Amino acid sequence: MNPKRLIFSLSIIMLIATMMWSALIKPIAASFIEKEAALNPDGLVHELFRDNQGKLWVSDYTAGEIWKVDPVSNAYTVYEGLVSASDGRLDNSGTLWWSDYDGGKLGRLVPGAAQGTVWPLQSGANPLGIAFDSSGLVWVADVSMPDIYRFNPSSSQLCTYPVPNDGTADYILFENDRIWLGDTTLGRILRLNPNDNTYTIWQLPVDSYPQGMAQDGNGDLWWADEGLKVLGRLNPQSNQITTYAVPVSTTTVALPEAEGLVALERLVRKSNQKLTGVLSTTVEETALPETVAIKNGYVWYTDMSGKVGRLDPALASGSSATISPSTATGTLTCSTITGTPIDVSERKGTMTWTDVNYPIDQNSDGWLIFDLPIGAAPWGLAVGDNIVWFDDQGIPDVRAQTLGWMMEGPALTTNLTGTGSGTVTSDPAGISCGGDCIESYPDDTVVTLTHAAETGSTFTGWGGACTGTGDCVVILDASKSVTATFTLDQHLLTTNTNGTGSGSISSSPAGINCPGDCSEIYDYGTVITLTHAAQTGSTFTGWSGACTGTGDCIVTMDAPNSVTATFTLDQHLLTATTNGTGSGSINSSPAGINCPGDCSELYDYGTIVTLTAASEPDSTFTGWSGAGCSGNGDCVITMTAANSVVATFTKSNYKVYLPFIIR
């Protein structure tokens, strides 16, 4: 169905009137939990997609946005700026693709990015349904053009496949290496083999209008047929087609009081119709099946006349016929197209759910059909094990754009919280959180929840319907909620400095600044970089413990760790030399130099060395030179670098007096 299809036909208005006066006397689905929440009041919701993490993606055609809803936390993110988004879906890499219906484009967005990209398809295109094949190629159906498209994200190559006999398709489905189409123009089901471009075609009865499609576990194709008002089933092996007529009700309506007449007249005016004569008290409803989804052997469907239903094929009666298919071969054309960036913004919030009761319209002969509130027009559909989600276009001024869900039996909701990570599973099966965190069970079912912390995390307790740290056992005599808290493990990192020198150790992330603060507790998996800094006169000579070498020390905190940084005090050579015509010696304090003989010595950085000169009897010490020493006192040197000192000795001049003997 075109997103702009007018849904204000008189038949729908009459249906609304019937629902308005008969809802109070219809039975309530006591075994179902039902809730709904309002979406953008100015929008027009379209397709609904549930990803493999259980998140819901709702495309809003009019508002040009796609909602991502977490049904566990109720948090939502809305991606804005996706013009006329009709079908938004995630591929296997988590990339969001959507069809721009009005613009004739295909869009792509990595959720969280500030920009997306759109690629033009062809002039006049109105793309709708999207599917992904096993190679990651994107397939797109076109409501207006007799073509489907295959887009290669890696090469930006767009290939166009003509639909035989100028057919068109709203929806497209990829299953078992084949592309399925529902041809709404010619009332056909088509299957394309992309390997040889061959179509297999099943012609449906006159007035068929095949819409949303799904394939069951047997390989049979199901579709919603709005034209014939049936759910269709095709066995492609036997070519047998079975149709199941969607039941409609004939209701006797008591004429409303004055207030009701005013409301009814207002609704009819919305359809640009005029009330003439007297309304009959017997009204036959209509059916407008739109989309289908299959789970646990049931076929769920949305009905734009204001219903959501479930078919059990094992119990329902259908009409079968064998249709011999024809074949056709298409000639594809391919070209490289250029994408254009677009700005994308986000808004976030929390969904507010309202408890509702959807009366059961029918619960027999394999059909379970729910009446939605007045003005409902459900379109998109997604299913879980015991839950069905739908989005509702609603009739303006009567019912808001809505996201709703129904769950059979009391619901057990599990939530994961805390700094760590882990999973919760259930016995009986149904919950595997975080992924599938909500499940419904028959009344009074005893459900055992088991926690499993991931490596690096510890389960620290239950909240809600359970306490403690063992298994959580819940008796579902009503819907209940349980929270599992996982805390990220923490480990101690200890650092030490060692050696004759001095220096410091600092960390990134912060926490260690040693000496001073030499230990810190870090979360499991934190990658710590330790950096050394030798003080003046020292040299870093290496790590020991959790690291080696002389570069930065990188430690992953998956256990307690200890690291030692060794700093060695620098040493410098002091050389002493005697010089001159005389002779003498040089001695040091601290010891080490006794020159001549031992005239050089290595001293630690900063050592204060005192050199003393001693002349021989026939010589005189006349002074120092070098290393800043002079004069003839002691030479005092601070060893911050290599030094050389010279002591000069001069030979003494003696007068010899000979004695005279006088006779």
Summary of the structure (lengths in Angstrom):
residues: 663
radius of gyration: 42.8
end to end distance: 158.3
largest distance: 184.2
contacts: 2242
relative contact order: 0.10
helix: 5%
strand: 53%
